[in-house]
């Protein structure tokens, strides 16, 4: 089950939801989301979708995977 991103306005809310669920995500993914939000002026949902659409984050089972290529954005 994928978490409903529209429920979250901040990276912290998203992190808390992952921590409270059966999902896991790498810390680098959170850092990248914060960086995108700050440098490009994006909302959490916009930053998440930016990475998702470029296949730099994806989900397999209960695991969020993060492509380190996103660090170069």
Backbone torsions as a table, in degrees:
resi	resn	phi	psi	omega
1	UNK	NA	128.6	178.2
2	UNK	-87.3	138.7	176.1
3	UNK	-69.2	142.8	179.2
4	UNK	-78.9	102.7	-175.4
5	UNK	-61.7	-29.5	-177.8
6	UNK	-63.6	-13.7	179.7
7	UNK	-79.5	-13.5	-171.2
8	UNK	-114.9	137.2	178.7
9	UNK	-107.4	-15.9	-178.3
10	UNK	-134.3	162.2	176.4
11	UNK	-64.8	-37.0	179.5
12	UNK	-61.7	-43.7	177.3
13	UNK	-61.2	-42.4	179.1
14	UNK	-64.3	-46.0	178.2
15	UNK	-59.1	-45.0	179.6
16	UNK	-61.5	-39.8	178.8
17	UNK	-65.4	-40.2	178.0
18	UNK	-65.3	-45.8	-179.1
19	UNK	-60.4	-35.7	-178.1
20	UNK	-85.7	-1.3	-179.0
21	UNK	-111.8	-169.0	177.6
22	UNK	-88.7	3.4	-178.1
23	UNK	-86.5	160.6	170.9
24	UNK	-136.1	153.3	178.7
25	UNK	-148.8	147.7	-179.4
26	UNK	-75.3	143.4	178.7
27	UNK	-56.2	-32.7	179.9
28	UNK	-61.4	-30.4	178.9
29	UNK	-64.8	-43.0	178.5
30	UNK	-63.5	-43.3	-179.6
31	UNK	-61.5	-40.7	179.1
32	UNK	-65.8	-41.2	178.3
33	UNK	-60.9	-44.6	178.7
34	UNK	-62.5	-43.4	179.9
35	UNK	-61.7	-45.0	178.0
36	UNK	-61.7	-43.2	-179.6
37	UNK	-61.5	-42.2	-177.2
38	UNK	-75.0	-42.4	-174.7
39	UNK	-81.6	-32.4	-178.1
40	UNK	-105.4	-1.2	179.1
41	UNK	66.4	34.8	-177.8
42	UNK	-93.7	154.4	170.3
43	UNK	-76.9	170.3	177.7
44	UNK	-57.7	-48.6	-177.8
45	UNK	-61.5	-39.3	179.0
46	UNK	-65.7	-42.2	179.4
47	UNK	-64.9	-44.6	179.0
48	UNK	-60.4	-48.3	-179.2
49	UNK	-65.1	-34.2	175.9
50	UNK	-56.8	-47.7	179.2
51	UNK	-71.5	-41.3	-178.3
52	UNK	-61.6	-47.8	-177.5
53	UNK	-64.4	-27.7	178.9
54	UNK	-92.4	6.6	178.9
55	UNK	57.4	37.2	177.0
56	UNK	-97.1	-14.3	165.3
57	UNK	-131.4	144.6	177.7
58	UNK	-155.4	167.7	-176.3
59	UNK	-122.0	135.8	172.5
60	UNK	-133.4	114.6	-175.4
61	UNK	64.6	-121.7	179.1
62	UNK	-104.6	13.9	-175.3
63	UNK	-110.7	128.9	170.3
64	UNK	-88.9	129.3	177.6
65	UNK	-109.8	147.0	-176.3
66	UNK	-129.6	126.1	179.0
67	UNK	-87.0	122.0	-176.6
68	UNK	-63.9	-11.6	174.3
69	UNK	-60.6	-25.3	-179.8
70	UNK	-64.6	-23.1	178.8
71	UNK	-64.6	-19.6	-177.8
72	UNK	-91.8	1.1	-177.8
73	UNK	-68.3	NA	NA
